[in-house]
Amino acid sequence: MKLSKEEIVKIIKDTAVIFGITLVAGLGLGFVYELTKEPIAAQEAQAQADACNEVFKELNKSGQLENVIELTFNSIDTDDSIAKTLIKEGYENAYIDSIYEAKTSDGTLYGYVIGVTSTAGYGGNISFYMGISTDNMLKGVSILSISETPGLGMNAENVLVPQFRNRKLEEYKVVKTGALSSDEIDAITSATITSNAVTSGVNTGVRYYQLLTEGGNE
């Protein structure tokens, strides 16, 4: 079918209009991206620092968590050789996905924030940060994401997390009859799978820290 001159001109005009709209939209999106890139990056950095700070907070006299020491956090690479060692040693239900050095204002290493994902949850993966100080104390745990059963496993924040604050560093185990020793964690009622998933993840993080510092990186 042969197009008339008028039809050809119309197609060219329509194409030019569409191209112009696309060009303007693209330039606009690029401008907005450049305008918001730095504020978004700053917000993300602040959120990351807040999450890291959470695991080093201490209970005050009123029973509220507060920062007692000013820390800065520097991301470092996870160690593949340690990850392989963990698997060989049987730590197969969790993995380390991030590591941060925690340093005081004078640059002294205070400890590490270890990002852990447990794959053994009842409703899926459970991700959290845990803070370990260089004096071999588990300072705290902060859950980042969890999808357990409401009213049961979702109580991990209220039942499990407080039990991991200021604990001597060791291999922990879940018990159903009430924790009596330093290495015991009291299970969430009717949510043993979640309790074991979080605890095994913490144990993975503890072992990673031990291997990391034994390697002379402390």
Helices and strands as residue ranges (DSSP letters): H 5-54, E 58-59, E 65-66, E 72-76, H 80-88, E 94-103, E 109-118, E 126-133, E 137-145, G 153-155, H 156-159, G 161-164, E 167-168, E 173-175, E 184-186, H 192-212, I 213-217
